Amino acid sequence: MKADETQDGFRWLTVGPAESDLELVLMPVGPSPMMDAATAEKLAELLAAGALGTGVFETDNCQETFQELSDRGSSSPRSPPSGLTGSKRSSRTSPATGSA
């Protein structure tokens, strides 16, 4: 994990390889300081339709998804912070697994 940020009650994480400047954002899809309700709804529709499936997917529980991907051979410099469980509308990306 490279960053764990909160702004106006909205939390997001960034992840990426330690040896790179690449940072991928992990964030819930919903109204926030980053997008209004209409934009969040459109993005959620694209996710549900699989239109962004090459780099974004949803998880109900970040910890469980992290463990599942780890069990399949994925690697990450560290696990998600304890207490972070994700939300029904969260998106996660990673070069190797679609998640970190």
NUROKE-562877 format. One record per residue: residue in one letter; x, y, z of N, C-alpha, C in turn. Coordinates in nm, 2 decimals, always signed. Last residue first. Example, Ala and Ser with C-alpha at 12.3 -4.5 7.8 and 13.67 -1.06 7.14 Angstrom:
! NUROKE-562877
<rec><type>S</type><n_east>+1.28</n_east><n_north>-0.22</n_north><n_up>+0.71</n_up><ca_east>+1.37</ca_east><ca_north>-0.11</ca_north><ca_up>+0.71</ca_up><c_east>+1.29</c_east><c_north>+0.00</c_north><c_up>+0.79</c_up></rec>
<rec><type>A</type><n_east>+1.32</n_east><n_north>-0.57</n_north><n_up>+0.78</n_up><ca_east>+1.23</ca_east><ca_north>-0.45</ca_north><ca_up>+0.78</ca_up><c_east>+1.32</c_east><c_north>-0.33</c_north><c_up>+0.78</c_up></rec>
***
This chain:
! NUROKE-562877
<rec><type>A</type><n_east>-0.49</n_east><n_north>-0.59</n_north><n_up>-0.49</n_up><ca_east>-0.37</ca_east><ca_north>-0.60</ca_north><ca_up>-0.41</ca_up><c_east>-0.40</c_east><c_north>-0.65</c_north><c_up>-0.28</c_up></rec>
<rec><type>S</type><n_east>-0.62</n_east><n_north>-0.70</n_north><n_up>-0.81</n_up><ca_east>-0.63</ca_east><ca_north>-0.66</ca_north><ca_up>-0.67</ca_up><c_east>-0.50</c_east><c_north>-0.66</c_north><c_up>-0.60</c_up></rec>
<rec><type>G</type><n_east>-0.56</n_east><n_north>-0.80</n_north><n_up>-1.05</n_up><ca_east>-0.69</ca_east><ca_north>-0.72</ca_north><ca_up>-1.04</ca_up><c_east>-0.71</c_east><c_north>-0.67</c_north><c_up>-0.90</c_up></rec>
<rec><type>T</type><n_east>-0.32</n_east><n_north>-0.92</n_north><n_up>-1.05</n_up><ca_east>-0.43</ca_east><ca_north>-1.00</ca_north><ca_up>-1.01</ca_up><c_east>-0.57</c_east><c_north>-0.93</c_north><c_up>-1.02</c_up></rec>
<rec><type>A</type><n_east>-0.11</n_east><n_north>-0.76</n_north><n_up>-1.14</n_up><ca_east>-0.10</ca_east><ca_north>-0.90</ca_north><ca_up>-1.15</ca_up><c_east>-0.23</c_east><c_north>-0.97</c_north><c_up>-1.13</c_up></rec>
<rec><type>P</type><n_east>-0.19</n_east><n_north>-0.48</n_north><n_up>-1.13</n_up><ca_east>-0.13</ca_east><ca_north>-0.54</ca_north><ca_up>-1.25</ca_up><c_east>-0.14</c_east><c_north>-0.69</c_north><c_up>-1.25</c_up></rec>
<rec><type>S</type><n_east>-0.51</n_east><n_north>-0.41</n_north><n_up>-0.99</n_up><ca_east>-0.37</ca_east><ca_north>-0.44</ca_north><ca_up>-0.97</ca_up><c_east>-0.31</c_east><c_north>-0.50</c_north><c_up>-1.09</c_up></rec>
<rec><type>T</type><n_east>-0.79</n_east><n_north>-0.26</n_north><n_up>-0.83</n_up><ca_east>-0.71</ca_east><ca_north>-0.29</ca_north><ca_up>-0.95</ca_up><c_east>-0.57</c_east><c_north>-0.33</c_north><c_up>-0.91</c_up></rec>
<rec><type>R</type><n_east>-1.13</n_east><n_north>-0.23</n_north><n_up>-0.73</n_up><ca_east>-0.99</ca_east><ca_north>-0.26</ca_north><ca_up>-0.70</ca_up><c_east>-0.91</c_east><c_north>-0.30</c_north><c_up>-0.82</c_up></rec>
<rec><type>S</type><n_east>-1.41</n_east><n_north>-0.06</n_north><n_up>-0.61</n_up><ca_east>-1.34</ca_east><ca_north>-0.11</ca_north><ca_up>-0.72</ca_up><c_east>-1.19</c_east><c_north>-0.12</c_north><c_up>-0.68</c_up></rec>
<rec><type>S</type><n_east>-1.72</n_east><n_north>-0.13</n_north><n_up>-0.44</n_up><ca_east>-1.59</ca_east><ca_north>-0.09</ca_north><ca_up>-0.44</ca_up><c_east>-1.51</c_east><c_north>-0.13</c_north><c_up>-0.57</c_up></rec>
<rec><type>R</type><n_east>-2.00</n_east><n_north>-0.17</n_north><n_up>-0.35</n_up><ca_east>-1.96</ca_east><ca_north>-0.10</ca_north><ca_up>-0.47</ca_up><c_east>-1.82</c_east><c_north>-0.04</c_north><c_up>-0.46</c_up></rec>
<rec><type>K</type><n_east>-2.01</n_east><n_north>-0.29</n_north><n_up>-0.11</n_up><ca_east>-2.08</ca_east><ca_north>-0.36</ca_north><ca_up>-0.22</ca_up><c_east>-2.03</c_east><c_north>-0.29</c_north><c_up>-0.35</c_up></rec>
<rec><type>S</type><n_east>-1.69</n_east><n_north>-0.24</n_north><n_up>+0.03</n_up><ca_east>-1.83</ca_east><ca_north>-0.21</ca_north><ca_up>+0.02</ca_up><c_east>-1.88</c_east><c_north>-0.28</c_north><c_up>-0.10</c_up></rec>
<rec><type>G</type><n_east>-1.42</n_east><n_north>-0.32</n_north><n_up>+0.26</n_up><ca_east>-1.48</ca_east><ca_north>-0.29</ca_north><ca_up>+0.13</ca_up><c_east>-1.62</c_east><c_north>-0.26</c_north><c_up>+0.14</c_up></rec>
<rec><type>T</type><n_east>-1.30</n_east><n_north>-0.36</n_north><n_up>+0.50</n_up><ca_east>-1.37</ca_east><ca_north>-0.48</ca_north><ca_up>+0.45</ca_up><c_east>-1.43</c_east><c_north>-0.45</c_north><c_up>+0.31</c_up></rec>
<rec><type>L</type><n_east>-1.06</n_east><n_north>-0.29</n_north><n_up>+0.72</n_up><ca_east>-1.10</ca_east><ca_north>-0.25</ca_north><ca_up>+0.58</ca_up><c_east>-1.17</c_east><c_north>-0.37</c_north><c_up>+0.52</c_up></rec>
<rec><type>G</type><n_east>-0.96</n_east><n_north>-0.41</n_north><n_up>+0.95</n_up><ca_east>-1.08</ca_east><ca_north>-0.33</ca_north><ca_up>+0.96</ca_up><c_east>-1.14</c_east><c_north>-0.28</c_north><c_up>+0.82</c_up></rec>
<rec><type>S</type><n_east>-0.62</n_east><n_north>-0.38</n_north><n_up>+0.86</n_up><ca_east>-0.73</ca_east><ca_north>-0.44</ca_north><ca_up>+0.93</ca_up><c_east>-0.85</c_east><c_north>-0.35</c_north><c_up>+0.95</c_up></rec>
<rec><type>P</type><n_east>-0.53</n_east><n_north>-0.30</n_north><n_up>+0.52</n_up><ca_east>-0.53</ca_east><ca_north>-0.26</ca_north><ca_up>+0.66</ca_up><c_east>-0.64</c_east><c_north>-0.34</c_north><c_up>+0.73</c_up></rec>
<rec><type>P</type><n_east>-0.44</n_east><n_north>-0.58</n_north><n_up>+0.31</n_up><ca_east>-0.51</ca_east><ca_north>-0.46</ca_north><ca_up>+0.33</ca_up><c_east>-0.51</c_east><c_north>-0.43</c_north><c_up>+0.48</c_up></rec>
<rec><type>S</type><n_east>-0.09</n_east><n_north>-0.68</n_north><n_up>+0.33</n_up><ca_east>-0.23</ca_east><ca_north>-0.71</ca_north><ca_up>+0.32</ca_up><c_east>-0.31</c_east><c_north>-0.58</c_north><c_up>+0.34</c_up></rec>
<rec><type>R</type><n_east>+0.20</n_east><n_north>-0.62</n_north><n_up>+0.12</n_up><ca_east>+0.13</ca_east><ca_north>-0.62</ca_north><ca_up>+0.25</ca_up><c_east>-0.02</c_east><c_north>-0.64</c_north><c_up>+0.23</c_up></rec>
<rec><type>P</type><n_east>+0.30</n_east><n_north>-0.67</n_north><n_up>-0.13</n_up><ca_east>+0.40</ca_east><ca_north>-0.64</ca_north><ca_up>-0.02</ca_up><c_east>+0.33</c_east><c_north>-0.64</c_north><c_up>+0.12</c_up></rec>
<rec><type>S</type><n_east>+0.16</n_east><n_north>-0.96</n_north><n_up>-0.27</n_up><ca_east>+0.14</ca_east><ca_north>-0.82</ca_north><ca_up>-0.24</ca_up><c_east>+0.24</c_east><c_north>-0.79</c_north><c_up>-0.13</c_up></rec>
<rec><type>S</type><n_east>+0.07</n_east><n_north>-1.21</n_north><n_up>-0.51</n_up><ca_east>+0.15</ca_east><ca_north>-1.16</ca_north><ca_up>-0.41</ca_up><c_east>+0.13</c_east><c_north>-1.01</c_north><c_up>-0.39</c_up></rec>
<rec><type>S</type><n_east>-0.13</n_east><n_north>-1.50</n_north><n_up>-0.59</n_up><ca_east>-0.10</ca_east><ca_north>-1.35</ca_north><ca_up>-0.60</ca_up><c_east>-0.01</c_east><c_north>-1.31</c_north><c_up>-0.49</c_up></rec>
<rec><type>G</type><n_east>-0.20</n_east><n_north>-1.76</n_north><n_up>-0.55</n_up><ca_east>-0.06</ca_east><ca_north>-1.73</ca_north><ca_up>-0.59</ca_up><c_east>-0.03</c_east><c_north>-1.59</c_north><c_up>-0.61</c_up></rec>
<rec><type>R</type><n_east>-0.44</n_east><n_north>-1.81</n_north><n_up>-0.44</n_up><ca_east>-0.43</ca_east><ca_north>-1.85</ca_north><ca_up>-0.58</ca_up><c_east>-0.29</c_east><c_north>-1.81</c_north><c_up>-0.63</c_up></rec>
<rec><type>D</type><n_east>-0.43</n_east><n_north>-1.70</n_north><n_up>-0.19</n_up><ca_east>-0.43</ca_east><ca_north>-1.85</ca_north><ca_up>-0.20</ca_up><c_east>-0.41</c_east><c_north>-1.90</c_north><c_up>-0.34</c_up></rec>
<rec><type>S</type><n_east>-0.45</n_east><n_north>-1.43</n_north><n_up>-0.27</n_up><ca_east>-0.32</ca_east><ca_north>-1.48</ca_north><ca_up>-0.22</ca_up><c_east>-0.31</c_east><c_north>-1.63</c_north><c_up>-0.23</c_up></rec>
<rec><type>L</type><n_east>-0.72</n_east><n_north>-1.43</n_north><n_up>-0.34</n_up><ca_east>-0.62</ca_east><ca_north>-1.41</ca_north><ca_up>-0.45</ca_up><c_east>-0.48</c_east><c_north>-1.45</c_north><c_up>-0.40</c_up></rec>
<rec><type>E</type><n_east>-0.83</n_east><n_north>-1.48</n_north><n_up>-0.09</n_up><ca_east>-0.86</ca_east><ca_north>-1.57</ca_north><ca_up>-0.20</ca_up><c_east>-0.75</c_east><c_north>-1.55</c_north><c_up>-0.31</c_up></rec>
<rec><type>Q</type><n_east>-0.73</n_east><n_north>-1.26</n_north><n_up>+0.06</n_up><ca_east>-0.70</ca_east><ca_north>-1.39</ca_north><ca_up>+0.10</ca_up><c_east>-0.72</c_east><c_north>-1.49</c_north><c_up>-0.02</c_up></rec>
<rec><type>F</type><n_east>-0.86</n_east><n_north>-1.05</n_north><n_up>-0.08</n_up><ca_east>-0.72</ca_east><ca_north>-1.05</ca_north><ca_up>-0.07</ca_up><c_east>-0.67</c_east><c_north>-1.19</c_north><c_up>-0.04</c_up></rec>
<rec><type>T</type><n_east>-1.13</n_east><n_north>-1.12</n_north><n_up>-0.03</n_up><ca_east>-1.08</ca_east><ca_north>-1.12</ca_north><ca_up>-0.17</ca_up><c_east>-0.93</c_east><c_north>-1.12</c_north><c_up>-0.17</c_up></rec>
<rec><type>E</type><n_east>-1.14</n_east><n_north>-1.08</n_north><n_up>+0.25</n_up><ca_east>-1.16</ca_east><ca_north>-1.21</ca_north><ca_up>+0.19</ca_up><c_east>-1.11</c_east><c_north>-1.22</c_north><c_up>+0.05</c_up></rec>
<rec><type>Q</type><n_east>-1.08</n_east><n_north>-0.80</n_north><n_up>+0.26</n_up><ca_east>-1.00</ca_east><ca_north>-0.90</ca_north><ca_up>+0.33</ca_up><c_east>-1.01</c_east><c_north>-1.03</c_north><c_up>+0.27</c_up></rec>
<rec><type>C</type><n_east>-1.29</n_east><n_north>-0.68</n_north><n_up>+0.11</n_up><ca_east>-1.15</ca_east><ca_north>-0.67</ca_north><ca_up>+0.06</ca_up><c_east>-1.06</c_east><c_north>-0.77</c_north><c_up>+0.13</c_up></rec>
<rec><type>N</type><n_east>-1.59</n_east><n_north>-0.78</n_north><n_up>+0.02</n_up><ca_east>-1.51</ca_east><ca_north>-0.78</ca_north><ca_up>+0.14</ca_up><c_east>-1.36</c_east><c_north>-0.79</c_north><c_up>+0.09</c_up></rec>
<rec><type>D</type><n_east>-1.72</n_east><n_north>-0.75</n_north><n_up>-0.21</n_up><ca_east>-1.80</ca_east><ca_north>-0.72</ca_north><ca_up>-0.09</ca_up><c_east>-1.71</c_east><c_north>-0.72</c_north><c_up>+0.03</c_up></rec>
<rec><type>T</type><n_east>-1.59</n_east><n_north>-0.59</n_north><n_up>-0.50</n_up><ca_east>-1.58</ca_east><ca_north>-0.69</ca_north><ca_up>-0.39</ca_up><c_east>-1.66</c_east><c_north>-0.65</c_north><c_up>-0.28</c_up></rec>
<rec><type>E</type><n_east>-1.55</n_east><n_north>-0.55</n_north><n_up>-0.85</n_up><ca_east>-1.61</ca_east><ca_north>-0.52</ca_north><ca_up>-0.73</ca_up><c_east>-1.58</c_east><c_north>-0.63</c_north><c_up>-0.63</c_up></rec>
<rec><type>F</type><n_east>-1.28</n_east><n_north>-0.42</n_north><n_up>-1.07</n_up><ca_east>-1.39</ca_east><ca_north>-0.52</ca_north><ca_up>-1.03</ca_up><c_east>-1.44</c_east><c_north>-0.48</c_north><c_up>-0.89</c_up></rec>
<rec><type>V</type><n_east>-1.10</n_east><n_north>-0.31</n_north><n_up>-1.35</n_up><ca_east>-1.18</ca_east><ca_north>-0.28</ca_north><ca_up>-1.23</ca_up><c_east>-1.27</c_east><c_north>-0.39</c_north><c_up>-1.20</c_up></rec>
<rec><type>G</type><n_east>-0.98</n_east><n_north>-0.37</n_north><n_up>-1.58</n_up><ca_east>-0.89</ca_east><ca_north>-0.31</ca_north><ca_up>-1.48</ca_up><c_east>-0.97</c_east><c_north>-0.28</c_north><c_up>-1.35</c_up></rec>
<rec><type>T</type><n_east>-1.15</n_east><n_north>-0.49</n_north><n_up>-1.75</n_up><ca_east>-1.01</ca_east><ca_north>-0.52</ca_north><ca_up>-1.78</ca_up><c_east>-0.92</c_east><c_north>-0.46</c_north><c_up>-1.66</c_up></rec>
<rec><type>G</type><n_east>-1.42</n_east><n_north>-0.42</n_north><n_up>-1.70</n_up><ca_east>-1.36</ca_east><ca_north>-0.54</ca_north><ca_up>-1.64</ca_up><c_east>-1.22</c_east><c_north>-0.57</c_north><c_up>-1.67</c_up></rec>
<rec><type>L</type><n_east>-1.58</n_east><n_north>-0.22</n_north><n_up>-1.77</n_up><ca_east>-1.45</ca_east><ca_north>-0.18</ca_north><ca_up>-1.72</ca_up><c_east>-1.38</c_east><c_north>-0.30</c_north><c_up>-1.66</c_up></rec>
<rec><type>A</type><n_east>-1.81</n_east><n_north>-0.35</n_north><n_up>-1.85</n_up><ca_east>-1.75</ca_east><ca_north>-0.26</ca_north><ca_up>-1.94</ca_up><c_east>-1.61</c_east><c_north>-0.22</c_north><c_up>-1.90</c_up></rec>
<rec><type>G</type><n_east>-1.98</n_east><n_north>-0.50</n_north><n_up>-1.69</n_up><ca_east>-1.85</ca_east><ca_north>-0.55</ca_north><ca_up>-1.73</ca_up><c_east>-1.77</c_east><c_north>-0.47</c_north><c_up>-1.82</c_up></rec>
<rec><type>A</type><n_east>-2.20</n_east><n_north>-0.39</n_north><n_up>-1.59</n_up><ca_east>-2.21</ca_east><ca_north>-0.44</ca_north><ca_up>-1.73</ca_up><c_east>-2.08</c_east><c_north>-0.51</c_north><c_up>-1.77</c_up></rec>
<rec><type>A</type><n_east>-2.12</n_east><n_north>-0.29</n_north><n_up>-1.35</n_up><ca_east>-2.21</ca_east><ca_north>-0.40</ca_north><ca_up>-1.35</ca_up><c_east>-2.22</c_east><c_north>-0.47</c_north><c_up>-1.49</c_up></rec>
<rec><type>L</type><n_east>-1.95</n_east><n_north>-0.08</n_north><n_up>-1.44</n_up><ca_east>-1.89</ca_east><ca_north>-0.19</ca_north><ca_up>-1.37</ca_up><c_east>-1.99</c_east><c_north>-0.31</c_north><c_up>-1.37</c_up></rec>
<rec><type>L</type><n_east>-2.15</n_east><n_north>+0.09</n_north><n_up>-1.55</n_up><ca_east>-2.04</ca_east><ca_north>+0.03</ca_north><ca_up>-1.64</ca_up><c_east>-1.98</c_east><c_north>-0.09</c_north><c_up>-1.57</c_up></rec>
<rec><type>E</type><n_east>-2.30</n_east><n_north>+0.14</n_north><n_up>-1.32</n_up><ca_east>-2.36</ca_east><ca_north>+0.07</ca_north><ca_up>-1.43</ca_up><c_east>-2.26</c_east><c_north>+0.01</c_north><c_up>-1.52</c_up></rec>
<rec><type>A</type><n_east>-2.11</n_east><n_north>+0.29</n_north><n_up>-1.17</n_up><ca_east>-2.16</ca_east><ca_north>+0.16</ca_north><ca_up>-1.12</ca_up><c_east>-2.23</c_east><c_north>+0.08</c_north><c_up>-1.23</c_up></rec>
<rec><type>L</type><n_east>-2.09</n_east><n_north>+0.51</n_north><n_up>-1.34</n_up><ca_east>-1.97</ca_east><ca_north>+0.43</ca_north><ca_up>-1.32</ca_up><c_east>-2.01</c_east><c_north>+0.29</c_north><c_up>-1.27</c_up></rec>
<rec><type>K</type><n_east>-2.35</n_east><n_north>+0.62</n_north><n_up>-1.30</n_up><ca_east>-2.30</ca_east><ca_north>+0.58</ca_north><ca_up>-1.44</ca_up><c_east>-2.18</c_east><c_north>+0.48</c_north><c_up>-1.43</c_up></rec>
<rec><type>E</type><n_east>-2.34</n_east><n_north>+0.68</n_north><n_up>-1.03</n_up><ca_east>-2.44</ca_east><ca_north>+0.58</ca_north><ca_up>-1.08</ca_up><c_east>-2.39</c_east><c_north>+0.53</c_north><c_up>-1.22</c_up></rec>
<rec><type>A</type><n_east>-2.13</n_east><n_north>+0.87</n_north><n_up>-1.02</n_up><ca_east>-2.12</ca_east><ca_north>+0.74</ca_north><ca_up>-0.95</ca_up><c_east>-2.22</c_east><c_north>+0.64</c_north><c_up>-1.00</c_up></rec>
<rec><type>T</type><n_east>-2.26</n_east><n_north>+1.07</n_north><n_up>-1.17</n_up><ca_east>-2.14</ca_east><ca_north>+1.01</ca_north><ca_up>-1.22</ca_up><c_east>-2.11</c_east><c_north>+0.87</c_north><c_up>-1.15</c_up></rec>
<rec><type>A</type><n_east>-2.47</n_east><n_north>+1.13</n_north><n_up>-0.99</n_up><ca_east>-2.50</ca_east><ca_north>+1.09</ca_north><ca_up>-1.13</ca_up><c_east>-2.38</c_east><c_north>+1.02</c_north><c_up>-1.19</c_up></rec>
<rec><type>A</type><n_east>-2.34</n_east><n_north>+1.22</n_north><n_up>-0.75</n_up><ca_east>-2.42</ca_east><ca_north>+1.10</ca_north><ca_up>-0.75</ca_up><c_east>-2.45</c_east><c_north>+1.04</c_north><c_up>-0.89</c_up></rec>
<rec><type>D</type><n_east>-1.99</n_east><n_north>+1.32</n_north><n_up>-0.83</n_up><ca_east>-2.13</ca_east><ca_north>+1.34</ca_north><ca_up>-0.79</ca_up><c_east>-2.21</c_east><c_north>+1.21</c_north><c_up>-0.80</c_up></rec>
<rec><type>M</type><n_east>-1.67</n_east><n_north>+1.24</n_north><n_up>-0.70</n_up><ca_east>-1.77</ca_east><ca_north>+1.23</ca_north><ca_up>-0.81</ca_up><c_east>-1.91</c_east><c_north>+1.25</c_north><c_up>-0.75</c_up></rec>
<rec><type>M</type><n_east>-1.50</n_east><n_north>+1.30</n_north><n_up>-0.49</n_up><ca_east>-1.44</ca_east><ca_north>+1.28</ca_north><ca_up>-0.62</ca_up><c_east>-1.54</c_east><c_north>+1.26</c_north><c_up>-0.74</c_up></rec>
<rec><type>P</type><n_east>-1.64</n_east><n_north>+1.33</n_north><n_up>-0.26</n_up><ca_east>-1.57</ca_east><ca_north>+1.45</ca_north><ca_up>-0.31</ca_up><c_east>-1.51</c_east><c_north>+1.43</c_north><c_up>-0.45</c_up></rec>
<rec><type>S</type><n_east>-1.92</n_east><n_north>+1.12</n_north><n_up>-0.37</n_up><ca_east>-1.80</ca_east><ca_north>+1.15</ca_north><ca_up>-0.28</ca_up><c_east>-1.75</c_east><c_north>+1.29</c_north><c_up>-0.33</c_up></rec>
<rec><type>P</type><n_east>-2.13</n_east><n_north>+0.85</n_north><n_up>-0.44</n_up><ca_east>-2.11</ca_east><ca_north>+1.00</ca_north><ca_up>-0.43</ca_up><c_east>-2.00</c_east><c_north>+1.03</c_north><c_up>-0.33</c_up></rec>
<rec><type>G</type><n_east>-1.94</n_east><n_north>+0.56</n_north><n_up>-0.53</n_up><ca_east>-2.05</ca_east><ca_north>+0.63</ca_north><ca_up>-0.48</ca_up><c_east>-2.03</c_east><c_north>+0.78</c_north><c_up>-0.47</c_up></rec>
<rec><type>V</type><n_east>-1.74</n_east><n_north>+0.30</n_north><n_up>-0.51</n_up><ca_east>-1.80</ca_east><ca_north>+0.38</ca_north><ca_up>-0.62</ca_up><c_east>-1.93</c_east><c_north>+0.43</c_north><c_up>-0.56</c_up></rec>
<rec><type>P</type><n_east>-1.45</n_east><n_north>+0.31</n_north><n_up>-0.30</n_up><ca_east>-1.59</ca_east><ca_north>+0.28</ca_north><ca_up>-0.32</ca_up><c_east>-1.64</c_east><c_north>+0.36</c_north><c_up>-0.44</c_up></rec>
<rec><type>M</type><n_east>-1.12</n_east><n_north>+0.24</n_north><n_up>-0.42</n_up><ca_east>-1.22</ca_east><ca_north>+0.33</ca_north><ca_up>-0.36</ca_up><c_east>-1.36</c_east><c_north>+0.28</c_north><c_up>-0.39</c_up></rec>
<rec><type>L</type><n_east>-0.79</n_east><n_north>+0.23</n_north><n_up>-0.49</n_up><ca_east>-0.89</ca_east><ca_north>+0.15</ca_north><ca_up>-0.44</ca_up><c_east>-0.99</c_east><c_north>+0.24</c_north><c_up>-0.37</c_up></rec>
<rec><type>V</type><n_east>-0.57</n_east><n_north>+0.32</n_north><n_up>-0.76</n_up><ca_east>-0.67</ca_east><ca_north>+0.36</ca_north><ca_up>-0.65</ca_up><c_east>-0.77</c_east><c_north>+0.26</c_north><c_up>-0.62</c_up></rec>
<rec><type>L</type><n_east>-0.23</n_east><n_north>+0.26</n_north><n_up>-0.81</n_up><ca_east>-0.37</ca_east><ca_north>+0.22</ca_north><ca_up>-0.84</ca_up><c_east>-0.46</c_east><c_north>+0.26</c_north><c_up>-0.73</c_up></rec>
<rec><type>E</type><n_east>+0.07</n_east><n_north>+0.40</n_north><n_up>-0.91</n_up><ca_east>-0.03</ca_east><ca_north>+0.39</ca_north><ca_up>-0.80</ca_up><c_east>-0.17</c_east><c_north>+0.36</c_north><c_up>-0.85</c_up></rec>
<rec><type>L</type><n_east>+0.40</n_east><n_north>+0.38</n_north><n_up>-1.01</n_up><ca_east>+0.26</ca_east><ca_north>+0.34</ca_north><ca_up>-1.04</ca_up><c_east>+0.18</c_east><c_north>+0.33</c_north><c_up>-0.91</c_up></rec>
<rec><type>D</type><n_east>+0.66</n_east><n_north>+0.41</n_north><n_up>-0.96</n_up><ca_east>+0.58</ca_east><ca_north>+0.53</ca_north><ca_up>-0.92</ca_up><c_east>+0.43</c_east><c_north>+0.50</c_north><c_up>-0.95</c_up></rec>
<rec><type>S</type><n_east>+0.82</n_east><n_north>+0.11</n_north><n_up>-0.82</n_up><ca_east>+0.76</ca_east><ca_north>+0.19</ca_north><ca_up>-0.93</ca_up><c_east>+0.68</c_east><c_north>+0.31</c_north><c_up>-0.87</c_up></rec>
<rec><type>E</type><n_east>+0.89</n_east><n_north>-0.07</n_north><n_up>-0.63</n_up><ca_east>+0.99</ca_east><ca_north>-0.02</ca_north><ca_up>-0.71</ca_up><c_east>+0.94</c_east><c_north>+0.07</c_north><c_up>-0.83</c_up></rec>
<rec><type>A</type><n_east>+0.65</n_east><n_north>-0.16</n_north><n_up>-0.52</n_up><ca_east>+0.74</ca_east><ca_north>-0.07</ca_north><ca_up>-0.44</ca_up><c_east>+0.84</c_east><c_north>+0.00</c_north><c_up>-0.53</c_up></rec>
<rec><type>P</type><n_east>+0.35</n_east><n_north>-0.15</n_north><n_up>-0.72</n_up><ca_east>+0.48</ca_east><ca_north>-0.21</ca_north><ca_up>-0.69</ca_up><c_east>+0.57</c_east><c_north>-0.11</c_north><c_up>-0.61</c_up></rec>
<rec><type>G</type><n_east>+0.06</n_east><n_north>-0.03</n_north><n_up>-0.54</n_up><ca_east>+0.14</ca_east><ca_north>-0.04</ca_north><ca_up>-0.65</ca_up><c_east>+0.27</c_east><c_north>-0.11</c_north><c_up>-0.62</c_up></rec>
<rec><type>V</type><n_east>-0.23</n_east><n_north>+0.15</n_north><n_up>-0.42</n_up><ca_east>-0.14</ca_east><ca_north>+0.04</ca_north><ca_up>-0.41</ca_up><c_east>-0.06</c_east><c_north>+0.04</c_north><c_up>-0.54</c_up></rec>
<rec><type>T</type><n_east>-0.42</n_east><n_north>+0.37</n_north><n_up>-0.22</n_up><ca_east>-0.35</ca_east><ca_north>+0.35</ca_north><ca_up>-0.34</ca_up><c_east>-0.25</c_east><c_north>+0.24</c_north><c_up>-0.32</c_up></rec>
<rec><type>L</type><n_east>-0.75</n_east><n_north>+0.41</n_north><n_up>-0.09</n_up><ca_east>-0.62</ca_east><ca_north>+0.36</ca_north><ca_up>-0.08</ca_up><c_east>-0.55</c_east><c_north>+0.36</c_north><c_up>-0.22</c_up></rec>
<rec><type>W</type><n_east>-0.99</n_east><n_north>+0.64</n_north><n_up>+0.05</n_up><ca_east>-0.94</ca_east><ca_north>+0.56</ca_north><ca_up>-0.06</ca_up><c_east>-0.79</c_east><c_north>+0.52</c_north><c_up>-0.03</c_up></rec>
<rec><type>R</type><n_east>-1.28</n_east><n_north>+0.78</n_north><n_up>+0.20</n_up><ca_east>-1.15</ca_east><ca_north>+0.71</ca_north><ca_up>+0.22</ca_up><c_east>-1.11</c_east><c_north>+0.64</c_north><c_up>+0.09</c_up></rec>
<rec><type>F</type><n_east>-1.45</n_east><n_north>+1.07</n_north><n_up>+0.30</n_up><ca_east>-1.43</ca_east><ca_north>+0.97</ca_north><ca_up>+0.19</ca_up><c_east>-1.29</c_east><c_north>+0.91</c_north><c_up>+0.20</c_up></rec>
<rec><type>G</type><n_east>-1.46</n_east><n_north>+1.27</n_north><n_up>+0.48</n_up><ca_east>-1.52</ca_east><ca_north>+1.15</ca_north><ca_up>+0.51</ca_up><c_east>-1.51</c_east><c_north>+1.04</c_north><c_up>+0.41</c_up></rec>
<rec><type>D</type><n_east>-1.30</n_east><n_north>+1.47</n_north><n_up>+0.36</n_up><ca_east>-1.44</ca_east><ca_north>+1.49</ca_north><ca_up>+0.38</ca_up><c_east>-1.52</c_east><c_north>+1.36</c_north><c_up>+0.40</c_up></rec>
<rec><type>Q</type><n_east>-1.07</n_east><n_north>+1.22</n_north><n_up>+0.28</n_up><ca_east>-1.10</ca_east><ca_north>+1.36</ca_north><ca_up>+0.25</ca_up><c_east>-1.25</c_east><c_north>+1.38</c_north><c_up>+0.27</c_up></rec>
<rec><type>T</type><n_east>-0.80</n_east><n_north>+1.01</n_north><n_up>+0.35</n_up><ca_east>-0.94</ca_east><ca_north>+1.04</ca_north><ca_up>+0.38</ca_up><c_east>-0.96</c_east><c_north>+1.19</c_north><c_up>+0.35</c_up></rec>
<rec><type>E</type><n_east>-0.58</n_east><n_north>+0.75</n_north><n_up>+0.24</n_up><ca_east>-0.62</ca_east><ca_north>+0.89</ca_north><ca_up>+0.25</ca_up><c_east>-0.77</c_east><c_north>+0.90</c_north><c_up>+0.28</c_up></rec>
<rec><type>D</type><n_east>-0.30</n_east><n_north>+0.58</n_north><n_up>+0.22</n_up><ca_east>-0.43</ca_east><ca_north>+0.56</ca_north><ca_up>+0.29</ca_up><c_east>-0.48</c_east><c_north>+0.70</c_north><c_up>+0.32</c_up></rec>
<rec><type>A</type><n_east>-0.06</n_east><n_north>+0.46</n_north><n_up>-0.01</n_up><ca_east>-0.13</ca_east><ca_north>+0.57</ca_north><ca_up>+0.06</ca_up><c_east>-0.26</c_east><c_north>+0.52</c_north><c_up>+0.11</c_up></rec>
<rec><type>K</type><n_east>+0.05</n_east><n_north>+0.22</n_north><n_up>-0.08</n_up><ca_east>+0.13</ca_east><ca_north>+0.34</ca_north><ca_up>-0.09</ca_up><c_east>+0.07</c_east><c_north>+0.46</c_north><c_up>-0.02</c_up></rec>
<rec><type>M</type><n_east>+0.08</n_east><n_north>-0.12</n_north><n_up>+0.00</n_up><ca_east>+0.00</ca_east><ca_north>+0.00</ca_north><ca_up>+0.00</ca_up><c_east>+0.09</c_east><c_north>+0.12</c_north><c_up>+0.00</c_up></rec>
***
